[in-house]
Amino acid sequence: MNEQIIEHCRKLVSDSDYRKTYLLGLKDKYRGLTGYFSNYIPEEIIAAAGFHPLRIIGSLNTSGPHLQTLFNPACSFVQDVYAAACSGEFSYLDHIIFPNSCDSLKLLYQMWESEVKEPSAYTLLHPINTDGGSIEYFAAQIKVFAEELHRNSGADFSQEEPANVIDKYNRMRGLLRQLYDIRKSNKAFLAGSDTIALMTAGLIMDRDEYHQILEQVVQEGRKQKPQQDKLSKNIMLIGPLMDNIHFLEQIEESGATIVDDDITNGTRYFDRDVQTQGDLYENLDRRYILSGPSPTLYTDPETDARLFQEKVAGPNPDGIIFINQKFCEPHVHNYLAKAEALKPMGIPILMLEVEHNRCEANERELLRIESFLEMLAVAEK
């Protein structure tokens, strides 16, 4: 594996100064930089308007002058983003797009409007249901969003450019699926922490550059002979956004191999393509609203449990580690549902609740991880 590629990706994710310098270098290529939260914001629409889509992943910079805080019930991810925003860390963006999501992000939007102010904020009102009426509603909202971005950019609005961008993003998602398939048969090809760094960096970097990197990595993975590490325990990672790469590295150093994931910046991002036949906005709508349902959406619990069990059955891990951002209430409920779904499968699960801006696991968390892995080893015997 090209170490320079992995190091570039890790720094884009973990080093906010490195990330900012890189993004400022893209200013001349695009009409601007548009930050967004959540997998429910269609990147294709942002790109088709001539802007560079940037997934906001927080700061992970505990040494900066982040003096502003929100009250504690707001999740630690939102706390981190708000502190970074008040420090001017996102001032180089031209817009920031919020989802109609959890209470913490809704609070952040209100504080952005009243306190942060720059860059200007916009909320894409996606529905919380997935029925026919919701699909029709969200398609109309995406169209309004697209027209607003095009007016702002001054770009000509046409169906052709979004269709071309959709095709490019579909090919990118296809490469990511191939990468994950390669790792299932050859876990030694790329560490789980590096895979998530590579995946997350793609939400930040120039997508043309990213496409070339993915092609190179996938080609290299196809050539390498499969190798297996029988000593480590196979772990599946689940939860919301998990961008603390060093934390994941510590899990691996404790004796785990991350074989798969069900996280926002992992398989939940690329599990479905946008259809190219039919109405453009309805196709985008169906892809985004039906892909990897968030716990902030109302979906059928029995269907969710069945689909989750099918997803876990593929890699058949020895255990699952659920990593949640502190005070993220929707995913606490999601953990309870996931734990219940795992009972008939006999797969143990460990829940870790972490502070988003903390760069490494503390002693208590490391002890729990090591104890969990030891328990899995004993159970195997």
Secondary structure, 3 states (H helix, E strand, C coil): CCHHHHHHHHHHHHCHHHHHHHHHCCCCCCCEEEEECCCCCCHHHHHHCCEEEEECCCCCCCCCCCCCCCCCCCCHHHHHHHHHHHCCCCCCCCEEEEECCCHHHHHHHHHHHHHHCCCEEEEECCCCCCCHHHHHHHHHHHHHHHHHHHHHHCCCCCCHHHHHHHHHHHHHHHHHHHHHHHHHHCCCCCCHHHHHHHHHHCCCCCHHHHHHHHHHHHHHHHHCCCCCCCCCEEEEEECCCCCCHHHHHHHHHCCEEEEEEECCCCHHHHCCCCCCCCCHHHHHHHHHHHCCCCCCCCCCHHHHHHHHHHHHHCCCCCEEEEEEECCCHHHHHHHHHHHHHHHHHCCCEEEEEECCCCCCCCHHHHHHHHHHHHHHHHHHC
